[in-house]
Amino acid sequence: MCIVCSPAFAAAFRRLSYPSRRQFLHGAGALAAGPFIAEAVGPGAALADGTLNETVADGLSPDVVAIYTAAKILTMEADNPTATAVAVSGKRIVAAGSLDQVKAALGDTPYRIDSTFDGKVVLPGFIDQHLHPVLGALTLAVAVIANEDWVLPGVTYKAAASPEDYQARLREAEAKLTAPADWLLTWGYHPLWHGKLDRTSLDAISTTRPIAVWHRSCHEFFLNTPGLAALGLTEAMTQGKGQPSEQSNWAEGHFWEGGLNLMMGPMLKVLATPERLAFGLKQMVAYEHLNGVTAYNEPGALYTPDMWALYEQILGAPDTPMYSTFLADGRGIVDRVGLDKALDATAEQIAVAPAGPGKKLMFFPGQVKLFADGAIISQLMQMKDGYLDGHHGEWILEPDELEKRARLYWNAGYQIHTHVNGDLGLDVVLGILEKLMVEQPRADHRSVIVHFANSTEEQVGRIARLGALVSANPYYTVGFADKYGEFGLGPARADTMVRANSVLAAGTPLSYHSDLPMAPSAPLYLAWCGVNRITPSGRVAAPEQRISVEAALRAITIEAAYSWRQEDWIGSIAPGKIANFTVLEADPTAVDPTTLKDIPIWGTVFEGRPFPIPEGARSG
């Protein structure tokens, strides 16, 4: 589960009071107003006003058509899989094939040949099917000390692989701060790599500076004594509050899950200032561009008027070269208004930013996000055979409640995306889907199994028979199989996380996502994870679940678009589609598959305008 979708975080964020909308945006303005980091090729600024849902006719321009030539174009179109030229008119593709074929298709239409991509390989614009912009903005805008490398524009945060390394990095981060009252804020801690952490160990870093450590899962915080004091927290405030009190430890300065209700309000006033949010969102946009992303989706969007105004200012800016799309949150909405009023409230949420001409920031109509069981990084997914150490998973929505909400949205014709991580959780989700298909059969419902960490072969077959889709996070295996083989799951279950090849063999559409910041939002890296399944120890986890390079590239392009019902507009290179491309310096189908993640990305084309990656952003 993403913390943005948790009641504690969402409620605290909605209660976060800025003096006024004008002052909020003014506070963010200095950082938000600057130009996007990429610069356009050719004369003038490369503007992108966002026209995903224009008609094809409206997208065509009377201006001279640009024919881009390349060493190779991978189209993701079965009837024309490769090309060497693509013609673009305005924001639309009008032809793709060999240069002679494209010229012939244009007939008497004036054109110019652009050789910018000669020697390069062009793919459909990469898509991250599922990520969280607020969370990405907040986590990656602080000192990142995690169990893996994080490569951001202009800086690389190297992994901390041991408790000693983690403590040393904390001290380094503290030493860089000059003002005594400045907070040390850091994200990425995980006890399986970094050992035990508590208030005492943080006080050893500083007894005067407030420190807040955000767990790698985003579901836990650790505070030192000055941090507790700076937030105005007292031990009495953490007592007698039911589950929140049970999920906090004052002596250790540790707050998790429901315990976040006790400290998230004042913590967000430190963490989510207008200036920090603006910086984080600008950095996130640059980070997505650095990794070739031209469209992403936040399912279960966190909405407040202030937040949305900042989204429009940064994510919807004319020079932001990507689509930011959203799904309504079927958990939070029902919690807030009840089942009887949920459909109207969902429609109102979507109406905040309906898809349409001129839109770059939009909610997808008729789609909603629901939740089954707990987070994989916290090992709270619901497992049929439990955990090696005897702890148990958690339900985000109890099965009966999940069924009620799923039935409500199913009967109203919604496409349902359901977060599920454990094989027991998946049993529940598939059981509900089976009931709904009997009660009210629907063709092409495209119910999406989201995350798909743990499963059985029998469940993979059920997914296919029910006509559902899978959007998986392939990083789970690479990032966690080694540790989870030792702790919690054991080797067999840990290695077979994300049964991607089984999904494809069953004929089920497969897309990939990062769930940023649960994994790096780097589609080429996610493809590498799925193709190789190489863990940090150097071994291959469940080699039979590796997929082909072609399938992995489809998972970050056309299959991701299909899971959103946007395959008619984006995800492949074909006449009539939006001219969104990701440009690589080498052919991903020709390199050694183990080097797939290392292919340099030249930049992107968004709505027909090139956006190269600046050299300064490439260096880590």
C-alpha positions in Angstrom: 0.0 0.0 0.0 1.2 3.5 -0.8 1.3 5.8 2.1 -0.4 8.5 0.0 -3.5 6.3 -0.1 -3.4 5.5 3.7 -6.0 7.3 5.9 -3.2 8.7 8.1 -1.3 10.4 5.3 -4.3 11.5 3.3 -6.2 12.9 6.2 -3.1 14.8 7.5 -2.5 16.1 4.0 -6.1 17.3 3.7 -5.8 19.0 7.0 -2.5 20.7 6.1 -3.4 24.4 6.3 -1.6 26.9 4.1 -2.5 30.6 4.7 -4.2 30.9 1.3 -4.1 29.5 -2.2 -2.3 32.6 -3.4 0.3 32.4 -0.6 0.8 28.7 -1.1 1.6 29.2 -4.8 3.6 32.3 -4.1 5.7 30.2 -1.6 6.3 27.6 -4.3 6.6 30.1 -7.1 10.3 30.8 -7.0 11.0 27.1 -7.6 8.0 26.2 -9.7 8.4 29.1 -12.1 11.8 28.1 -13.6 11.9 26.4 -17.0 12.0 22.7 -17.4 15.5 21.3 -17.3 15.5 20.0 -20.9 15.9 22.4 -23.8 14.3 22.0 -27.1 16.1 21.1 -30.3 15.7 23.7 -33.0 14.4 27.2 -32.9 12.2 28.4 -30.1 11.0 26.7 -26.9 9.5 23.2 -27.2 6.0 23.7 -25.9 3.7 20.8 -25.0 0.2 21.8 -24.3 -1.2 18.4 -23.9 -3.7 17.1 -26.4 -4.0 13.4 -25.7 -7.7 13.3 -26.5 -7.9 15.5 -29.5 -9.4 14.0 -32.6 -6.9 13.0 -35.2 -8.1 15.7 -37.6 -7.6 18.4 -35.0 -4.1 17.1 -34.4 -2.9 17.5 -37.9 -1.0 20.7 -38.8 -0.8 22.5 -42.1 2.8 23.1 -41.4 5.5 21.2 -43.2 5.7 17.6 -42.0 8.9 16.5 -40.3 10.3 13.1 -41.3 12.6 11.8 -38.5 15.1 9.2 -39.7 16.8 6.8 -37.4 19.0 3.7 -37.4 15.9 1.8 -36.2 12.4 2.5 -35.0 10.7 -0.2 -32.9 7.0 0.6 -33.3 5.3 -2.1 -31.1 2.9 -2.6 -34.1 2.6 -6.2 -35.2 2.0 -5.4 -38.9 4.9 -2.9 -39.1 7.3 -3.8 -36.2 10.3 -1.9 -37.4 10.9 1.2 -39.4 13.7 3.7 -40.3 11.6 6.8 -40.7 8.5 8.4 -39.0 6.6 11.4 -40.3 5.1 13.8 -37.8 2.6 16.6 -38.5 2.0 18.8 -35.5 1.5 16.4 -32.6 0.5 13.4 -34.6 2.3 10.6 -36.4 1.2 10.4 -40.1 3.4 7.7 -41.5 6.1 5.2 -40.4 8.2 2.8 -42.5 11.3 3.1 -44.7 12.2 6.6 -45.9 10.8 5.8 -49.3 7.6 4.4 -47.9 7.1 7.5 -45.8 7.7 9.8 -48.7 5.3 7.9 -50.8 2.6 8.0 -48.0 3.0 11.8 -47.8 2.4 12.2 -51.6 2.5 15.9 -52.4 2.5 17.0 -48.8 5.5 19.3 -48.1 8.1 17.8 -45.7 11.5 18.3 -44.3 13.9 15.5 -43.3 15.3 15.8 -39.7 18.4 13.7 -39.1 18.6 14.4 -35.4 18.1 10.7 -34.6 20.4 9.2 -37.3 22.4 6.5 -35.6 19.8 6.3 -32.7 16.9 4.0 -32.0 13.4 5.3 -31.5 10.7 3.6 -29.4 7.2 4.7 -28.4 7.4 7.0 -25.4 8.0 5.0 -22.3 5.1 4.7 -19.9 5.3 4.2 -16.1 1.9 2.5 -15.5 1.7 3.4 -11.8 3.6 5.9 -9.6 3.0 8.5 -6.9 4.2 12.0 -7.7 3.6 13.5 -4.2 5.5 10.7 -2.6 8.2 10.8 -5.3 8.5 14.5 -4.7 8.8 14.3 -0.9 11.0 11.2 -0.6 13.5 12.1 -3.3 13.8 15.7 -2.1 15.5 14.7 1.2 18.7 12.9 1.9 18.2 9.4 0.3 20.0 6.6 2.2 18.5 3.4 0.9 19.3 -0.2 0.2 19.8 0.5 -3.5 21.3 3.3 -5.7 19.1 6.2 -6.6 20.2 8.1 -9.7 18.6 11.5 -9.9 19.2 14.5 -12.1 22.8 15.6 -11.4 23.3 13.4 -8.3 23.5 9.7 -7.4 22.8 8.5 -3.9 24.7 5.3 -3.5 23.3 2.3 -1.6 23.9 1.8 2.1 24.3 -2.0 2.3 25.0 -2.5 6.1 24.1 -1.0 9.5 27.6 0.5 9.7 27.3 2.1 6.3 23.9 3.4 7.1 25.0 5.1 10.4 28.0 6.6 8.6 25.8 8.1 5.9 23.4 9.5 8.6 26.4 11.3 10.2 27.6 12.6 6.9 24.1 14.0 6.1 23.9 15.6 9.5 27.4 17.2 9.1 26.3 18.9 5.9 23.7 20.9 7.7 24.8 24.3 9.0 21.9 25.9 10.8 21.4 24.2 14.2 17.6 24.2 13.9 17.5 22.6 10.4 15.9 19.2 10.3 17.8 16.2 9.1 15.2 14.5 6.9 16.1 11.2 5.2 14.3 8.4 3.4 15.2 4.8 2.5 15.9 3.0 5.8 15.1 -0.7 5.9 16.0 -2.9 9.0 16.9 -5.9 6.9 19.8 -4.0 5.4 20.4 -1.3 8.0 19.8 -2.9 11.4 17.7 -1.7 14.3 17.0 2.0 14.5 15.4 3.9 17.4 15.4 7.2 19.3 18.5 6.3 21.2 20.6 5.6 18.0 19.3 8.9 16.4 20.1 10.9 19.6 23.6 9.5 19.1 23.7 11.4 15.8 22.5 14.6 17.4 20.9 15.6 20.7 20.1 19.1 19.5 19.1 18.8 15.8 15.6 17.3 15.0 15.9 14.1 12.9 13.2 12.2 11.1 13.9 9.0 9.3 11.3 7.8 6.8 11.2 4.1 6.3 11.9 2.7 2.8 8.2 1.5 2.7 7.0 5.0 3.5 4.8 3.5 6.2 7.0 4.2 9.2 8.9 7.1 10.8 11.6 7.3 13.4 12.2 10.5 15.4 15.0 11.5 17.8 14.2 13.4 21.0 14.6 16.9 19.5 12.4 15.8 16.6 9.6 14.7 19.0 9.9 18.1 20.8 10.0 20.1 17.5 6.7 18.5 16.4 5.2 19.3 19.8 4.6 15.6 20.7 4.4 14.3 24.2 4.1 10.8 25.5 0.6 11.5 26.8 -0.5 12.4 23.3 0.4 8.9 22.1 -1.6 7.1 24.8 -5.2 5.9 25.0 -5.8 6.3 21.2 -6.6 2.6 20.4 -4.8 1.2 17.3 -2.7 4.3 16.7 -1.3 4.0 20.2 -0.7 0.3 19.7 1.2 1.1 16.5 3.6 3.6 18.1 6.5 3.3 20.5 7.3 6.5 22.3 10.4 5.2 24.0 11.9 4.3 20.6 10.4 7.3 18.7 8.8 4.9 16.3 5.5 5.4 14.5 4.0 3.0 11.9 0.8 2.4 10.1 -2.1 3.7 12.3 0.5 5.3 14.6 1.2 7.8 11.9 -2.1 9.4 12.8 -0.4 10.7 16.0 2.5 12.5 14.2 1.8 12.9 10.5 0.0 16.3 10.9 2.9 18.2 12.4 5.4 16.1 10.4 3.9 17.2 7.1 4.2 20.9 8.1 8.0 20.2 8.1 8.1 17.8 5.2 5.5 19.2 2.8 6.2 23.0 2.7 5.2 24.7 -0.5 8.9 25.2 -1.3 9.8 21.5 -0.7 6.8 20.3 -2.7 7.7 22.5 -5.6 11.3 21.5 -5.6 10.4 17.9 -5.3 7.9 18.0 -8.1 10.3 19.8 -10.4 13.0 17.3 -9.6 10.5 14.4 -10.2 9.6 15.8 -13.6 13.3 16.0 -14.5 13.9 12.5 -13.1 11.1 11.1 -15.2 12.4 12.8 -18.3 15.9 11.5 -17.5 14.5 8.0 -17.7 12.6 8.5 -21.0 9.1 8.7 -19.4 6.4 10.4 -21.5 3.3 9.4 -19.5 2.6 8.1 -16.0 -0.4 7.4 -13.9 -1.1 7.9 -10.2 -3.8 5.5 -9.1 -5.8 6.6 -6.0 -4.8 10.2 -6.5 -4.4 12.4 -3.4 -6.4 15.5 -4.1 -6.5 18.8 -2.3 -7.2 22.2 -4.0 -3.8 23.5 -3.0 -2.0 20.4 -4.2 -3.9 20.4 -7.5 -3.0 24.0 -8.1 0.7 23.2 -7.7 0.2 20.1 -10.0 -1.2 22.4 -12.7 1.6 24.8 -12.2 4.4 22.2 -12.5 3.1 19.0 -14.0 0.8 20.8 -16.4 3.3 23.5 -17.3 3.7 24.1 -21.1 7.3 22.8 -21.1 6.7 19.7 -19.0 7.2 16.9 -21.6 4.9 14.2 -20.2 1.3 13.3 -19.4 0.4 13.1 -15.7 -2.8 11.0 -15.4 -4.8 9.9 -12.4 -7.3 7.4 -11.1 -10.0 8.1 -8.5 -9.4 6.5 -5.1 -12.2 4.1 -4.4 -10.9 3.5 -0.9 -10.7 7.1 0.3 -13.8 8.3 -1.4 -16.0 5.6 0.1 -14.4 6.1 3.5 -15.3 9.7 3.3 -18.8 9.7 1.9 -20.1 6.1 2.2 -21.2 3.6 -0.4 -24.5 5.4 -1.1 -22.8 8.6 -2.2 -19.6 7.1 -3.6 -20.5 7.0 -7.3 -21.4 10.7 -7.3 -18.3 11.6 -5.3 -16.1 9.6 -7.7 -17.6 11.4 -10.7 -17.0 14.7 -8.9 -13.3 13.7 -8.4 -12.9 12.8 -12.0 -14.5 16.1 -13.0 -11.7 18.0 -11.3 -9.5 17.3 -14.4 -11.5 15.5 -17.0 -9.7 14.1 -20.0 -10.1 16.3 -23.1 -8.4 18.5 -25.7 -5.6 20.6 -24.4 -5.2 18.5 -21.2 -1.9 17.2 -20.0 -3.1 16.7 -16.4 -6.2 14.5 -16.3 -8.2 11.8 -14.5 -9.1 8.8 -16.6 -12.9 8.5 -16.8 -14.6 5.3 -15.6 -11.6 3.9 -13.8 -11.0 3.5 -10.0 -8.4 2.1 -7.6 -9.2 -0.4 -4.8 -6.9 -2.1 -2.3 -6.7 -5.7 -0.9 -3.8 -6.5 1.3 -0.7 -4.8 2.8 2.6 -3.6 1.5 5.3 -5.9 0.2 8.2 -3.8 1.5 6.8 -4.0 5.0 6.1 -7.7 4.5 2.4 -7.1 5.3 1.0 -8.9 2.3 -1.5 -11.6 3.1 0.2 -15.0 2.5 -1.6 -18.4 2.3 1.2 -20.1 4.3 2.1 -17.2 6.5 5.6 -16.0 7.3 8.7 -17.9 8.6 8.9 -15.7 11.7 5.2 -16.1 12.6 4.1 -12.5 11.9 1.0 -12.0 9.9 -0.1 -9.8 7.0 -2.8 -7.1 7.1 -5.8 -6.3 5.0 -6.1 -2.7 3.7 -9.8 -3.4 3.0 -11.2 -6.4 4.7 -12.4 -9.0 2.1 -16.1 -8.3 2.7 -15.6 -4.6 2.4 -13.5 -4.9 -0.7 -16.3 -7.0 -2.3 -18.9 -4.4 -1.5 -16.9 -1.6 -3.1 -15.9 -3.7 -6.1 -19.5 -4.6 -6.7 -20.5 -1.0 -6.5 -18.0 0.1 -9.1 -18.3 -3.0 -11.3 -22.1 -2.6 -11.6 -21.6 1.0 -12.6 -19.3 0.0 -15.4 -15.9 1.1 -13.9 -12.6 -0.5 -14.8 -11.2 -1.6 -11.5 -7.4 -1.5 -10.6 -6.8 -3.5 -7.4 -3.6 -3.3 -5.3 -2.8 -6.8 -4.2 0.6 -8.3 -3.1 0.1 -11.7 -1.3 -1.2 -15.0 -2.8 -4.0 -15.0 -0.1 -4.9 -11.5 -1.1 -4.9 -12.6 -4.8 -7.3 -15.4 -3.9 -9.7 -12.9 -2.4 -9.5 -10.5 -5.4 -10.0 -13.3 -8.0 -12.9 -14.8 -5.9 -14.6 -11.4 -6.0 -14.1 -11.0 -9.7 -15.5 -14.5 -10.3 -18.7 -13.6 -8.3 -19.1 -10.3 -10.3 -18.7 -12.0 -13.6 -21.5 -14.4 -12.7 -23.8 -11.7 -11.3 -23.2 -9.2 -14.2 -20.9 -10.5 -16.9 -18.9 -7.8 -18.7 -16.7 -8.2 -21.8 -13.5 -6.3 -22.0 -13.6 -5.2 -18.3 -9.8 -5.0 -18.1 -9.7 -5.4 -14.4 -6.1 -4.8 -13.4 -4.2 -6.9 -10.9 -1.8 -4.3 -9.6 1.7 -5.2 -8.2 1.3 -9.0 -8.4 4.1 -9.8 -6.0 3.1 -13.3 -4.9 1.0 -15.8 -6.7 0.6 -19.5 -7.7 0.4 -21.0 -11.1 -3.2 -21.9 -10.5 -4.0 -18.2 -9.8 -2.2 -17.2 -13.0 -4.6 -19.4 -14.9 -7.6 -17.9 -13.1 -6.5 -14.4 -14.1 -6.4 -15.4 -17.7 -9.8 -17.2 -17.6 -11.4 -14.1 -16.0 -10.0 -11.7 -18.6 -8.1 -9.6 -16.2 -4.8 -7.9 -16.8 -1.6 -7.8 -14.8 0.5 -4.7 -14.0 3.5 -6.0 -12.1 6.5 -4.4 -10.4 9.4 -6.5 -11.6 11.8 -4.8 -9.2 10.3 -6.8 -6.3 12.3 -9.9 -7.3 15.5 -8.0 -8.0 15.4 -5.8 -5.0 14.0 -8.1 -2.3 14.3 -11.8 -3.2 17.7 -12.3 -1.6 16.6 -10.8 1.8 13.1 -12.2 1.7 14.5 -15.6 1.0 16.3 -15.3 4.4 13.5 -13.5 6.2 9.8 -13.9 6.0 9.1 -15.8 2.8 11.9 -18.4 2.3 13.8 -19.0 -0.9 11.0 -20.6 -3.0 8.4 -18.0 -2.5 10.8 -15.1 -2.6 12.4 -16.2 -5.9 9.0 -16.7 -7.7 7.7 -13.3 -6.9 6.3 -11.7 -10.1 5.6 -14.7 -12.3 5.8 -12.7 -15.4 6.6 -15.4 -17.9 3.7 -17.5 -16.6 1.4 -14.6 -17.1 2.5 -14.2 -20.7 2.3 -17.9 -21.4 -1.3 -17.8 -20.2 -2.0 -15.1 -22.7 -2.6 -12.3 -20.2 -1.5 -8.8 -21.1 1.4 -7.7 -18.9 2.6 -4.2 -18.1 5.2 -2.9 -15.8 5.3 -0.1 -13.3 7.6 1.3 -10.6 5.1 2.5 -7.9 7.7 5.2 -7.3 9.3 5.5 -4.8 8.8 1.7 -4.2 11.1 1.2 -7.2 13.0 3.5 -9.4 10.8 5.1 -12.1 13.1 4.0 -14.9 11.2 1.9 -17.4 14.4 0.6 -19.2 15.6 -0.6 -15.8 12.3 -2.2 -15.0 12.5 -4.0 -18.4 16.0 -5.2 -17.4 14.6 -6.5 -14.1 12.0 -8.5 -16.0 14.4 -9.9 -18.6 17.2 -10.8 -16.2 15.9 -11.2 -12.6 19.4 -10.7 -11.4 19.6 -10.0 -7.6 22.3 -8.0 -5.8 24.0 -11.3 -5.0 24.5 -11.9 -8.7 22.2 -14.9 -9.0 19.1 -15.3 -11.2 15.9 -15.7 -9.2 13.5 -18.2 -10.8 15.1 -18.1 -14.3 12.1 -19.7 -15.8 10.2 -16.5 -15.0 12.4 -14.3 -17.2 10.7 -12.7 -20.2 12.0 -11.7 -23.6 13.3 -8.2 -24.3 10.5 -7.7 -26.8 7.9 -8.6 -24.1 9.6 -6.3 -21.6 9.6 -3.4 -24.0 5.9 -3.9 -24.7 5.3 -3.9 -20.9 6.6 -0.3 -20.7 4.9 0.9 -23.9 1.8 -0.5 -25.6 0.7 -2.9 -22.8 0.8 -0.1 -20.3 -1.3 2.1 -22.6 -3.7 -0.9 -23.0 -4.1 -1.2 -19.2 -5.3 2.5 -19.2 -7.6 2.1 -22.3 -5.3 4.6 -24.0 -3.9 2.2 -26.7 -5.6 4.2 -29.5 -3.5 7.3 -28.7 -0.2 6.3 -27.2 2.0 3.2 -26.6 3.1 2.5 -30.2 4.3 4.3 -33.3 1.5 4.3 -35.9 -0.4 6.8 -38.1 -2.9 8.8 -36.1 -1.2 8.4 -32.7 0.4 11.0 -30.6 4.1 11.6 -31.6 5.6 10.6 -28.2 9.0 8.8 -28.6 11.8 7.7 -26.4 15.2 7.9 -28.1 18.0 5.5 -27.2 21.6 5.4 -28.2 21.6 1.7 -28.9 19.2 -1.0 -30.0 17.7 -2.8 -26.9 16.9 -5.9 -29.0 20.5 -6.2 -30.2 22.6 -5.7 -27.0 23.5 -8.3 -24.4 20.2 -8.4 -22.3 22.3 -8.0 -19.1 23.3 -4.5 -20.4 19.8 -3.4 -21.2 19.6 -1.0 -18.3 22.8 0.7 -19.3 21.7 1.9 -22.7 22.0 5.7 -22.7 18.8 7.6 -23.3 19.2 10.6 -25.6 15.9 12.1 -24.6 12.3 12.1 -25.7 9.9 13.6 -28.2 6.7 14.8 -26.7 3.7 15.7 -28.9 6.2 16.1 -31.8 8.8 18.3 -30.1 12.2 16.9 -29.2 13.4 17.2 -25.5 17.0 16.1 -25.2 18.4 15.3 -21.8 21.0 17.9 -20.8 24.5 16.7 -20.2 24.4 18.0 -16.7 21.5 15.8 -15.8 23.2 12.7 -17.2 26.1 12.8 -14.8 25.4 11.3 -11.4 
